[in-house]
Amino acid sequence: MRQPGLLSRRSALMTALAAPLSTGLGRPAGAASARRGSEILVAYYTRTGNTGIIARQIRRALGADLFEIRTADPYPEDYEEQVAEAQRQRDSGFEPPLAATVPDIGPYRAVFLGFPIWGMTAPAVIRSFLSRHDLSGKTLVPFITHGGYGVGQSLDVLAGHAPGGRLVEGFSKRCDQERETLAEVTRWLGRVEISG
Ligand SMILES: Cc1cc2nc3c(=O)[nH]c(=O)nc-3n(C[C@H](O)[C@H](O)[C@H](O)COP(=O)(O)O)c2cc1C
């Protein structure tokens, strides 16, 4: 991921993280969603686990607090239904209610925000999260997984929904797509011979 102003943003991040790094390391890894005293929060949404792996590694490496973003009403389990629902929510601008919010986001200096790309942008629940939490003055570090088509419009969504935050260069990675796994399994099942 490349963004203008990379160097200045990177030094801003290093400044923001310098103190938490020196005090945060050695702290036991944070549990699910409770605030444990770190100045770094890792908030993430994951459907199939790819983004969750990265979230937990950031938590471990930085001694950060971890918060899993979830919708109040579960998304469909079926992949095709989920694709349709994601498109509807993207096109309508709907922000699904959250199952929970971060109890006190005020003291965090940096928020690592992780999500998969859905329909070439951030899932609607990420807009919900940004609308419900004031990130003004905080460093916002995205980490994004996608199925091979890149980060799409997602950075514009972050900039638009967290106008007071300092968006710095993040991390993005191509990961396995549920769609491909489903197709492979379906092809395999077509070859399985069940007799007797
Ligand atoms: C509803 C839906 C829409 C998706 N849309 C895209 C897309 O537009 N571009 C892309 O590269 N990958 C897309 N993917 C693939 C995911 O971004 C990718 O598999 C991601 O790593 C999943 O992360 P997770 O395991 O944390 O949920 C989509 C997946 C789903 C379920």
The ligand as an SDF file (V2000), in Angstrom:
LIG
                    3D

 31 33  0  0  0  0  0  0  0  0999 V2000
  -18.6330  -10.6750    0.9530 C   0  0  0  0  0  0  0  0  0  0  0  0
  -17.2010  -10.7590    0.4580 C   0  0  0  0  0  0  0  0  0  0  0  0
  -16.7650   -9.8730   -0.5080 C   0  0  0  0  0  0  0  0  0  0  0  0
  -15.4330   -9.8980   -0.9380 C   0  0  0  0  0  0  0  0  0  0  0  0
  -15.0180   -8.9700   -1.8710 N   0  0  0  0  0  0  0  0  0  0  0  0
  -13.7100   -8.9570   -2.2470 C   0  0  0  0  0  0  0  0  0  0  0  0
  -13.2370   -7.9580   -3.1610 C   0  0  0  0  0  0  0  0  0  0  0  0
  -13.9640   -7.0680   -3.6150 O   0  0  0  0  0  0  0  0  0  0  0  0
  -11.9180   -7.9750   -3.5040 N   0  0  0  0  0  0  0  0  0  0  0  0
  -11.0470   -8.9210   -3.0110 C   0  0  0  0  0  0  0  0  0  0  0  0
   -9.8690   -8.8950   -3.3550 O   0  0  0  0  0  0  0  0  0  0  0  0
  -11.4700   -9.8740   -2.1200 N   0  0  0  0  0  0  0  0  0  0  0  0
  -12.7740   -9.8990   -1.7300 C   0  0  0  0  0  0  0  0  0  0  0  0
  -13.1940  -10.8480   -0.8180 N   0  0  0  0  0  0  0  0  0  0  0  0
  -12.1950  -11.7710   -0.2290 C   0  0  0  0  0  0  0  0  0  0  0  0
  -11.7440  -11.3240    1.1610 C   0  0  0  0  0  0  0  0  0  0  0  0
  -11.3830   -9.9530    1.1830 O   0  0  0  0  0  0  0  0  0  0  0  0
  -10.5110  -12.1200    1.6350 C   0  0  0  0  0  0  0  0  0  0  0  0
  -10.7380  -13.4970    1.5180 O   0  0  0  0  0  0  0  0  0  0  0  0
  -10.1540  -11.7400    3.0720 C   0  0  0  0  0  0  0  0  0  0  0  0
   -8.8400  -12.1670    3.3610 O   0  0  0  0  0  0  0  0  0  0  0  0
  -11.1010  -12.3510    4.0930 C   0  0  0  0  0  0  0  0  0  0  0  0
  -10.6940  -11.9410    5.3860 O   0  0  0  0  0  0  0  0  0  0  0  0
  -11.2500  -12.6130    6.7220 P   0  0  0  0  0  0  0  0  0  0  0  0
  -10.8310  -14.0680    6.6970 O   0  0  0  0  0  0  0  0  0  0  0  0
  -10.5650  -11.8510    7.8130 O   0  0  0  0  0  0  0  0  0  0  0  0
  -12.7280  -12.4810    6.7540 O   0  0  0  0  0  0  0  0  0  0  0  0
  -14.5230  -10.8490   -0.4020 C   0  0  0  0  0  0  0  0  0  0  0  0
  -14.9920  -11.7610    0.5620 C   0  0  0  0  0  0  0  0  0  0  0  0
  -16.3110  -11.7290    0.9910 C   0  0  0  0  0  0  0  0  0  0  0  0
  -16.7970  -12.7070    2.0400 C   0  0  0  0  0  0  0  0  0  0  0  0
  1  2  1  0
  2  3  1  0
  2 30  2  0
  3  4  2  0
  4  5  1  0
  4 28  1  0
  5  6  2  0
  6  7  1  0
  6 13  1  0
  7  8  2  0
  7  9  1  0
  9 10  1  0
 10 11  2  0
 10 12  1  0
 12 13  2  0
 13 14  1  0
 14 15  1  0
 14 28  1  0
 15 16  1  0
 16 17  1  0
 16 18  1  0
 18 19  1  0
 18 20  1  0
 20 21  1  0
 20 22  1  0
 22 23  1  0
 23 24  1  0
 24 25  2  0
 24 26  1  0
 24 27  1  0
 28 29  2  0
 29 30  1  0
 30 31  1  0
M  END
$$$$
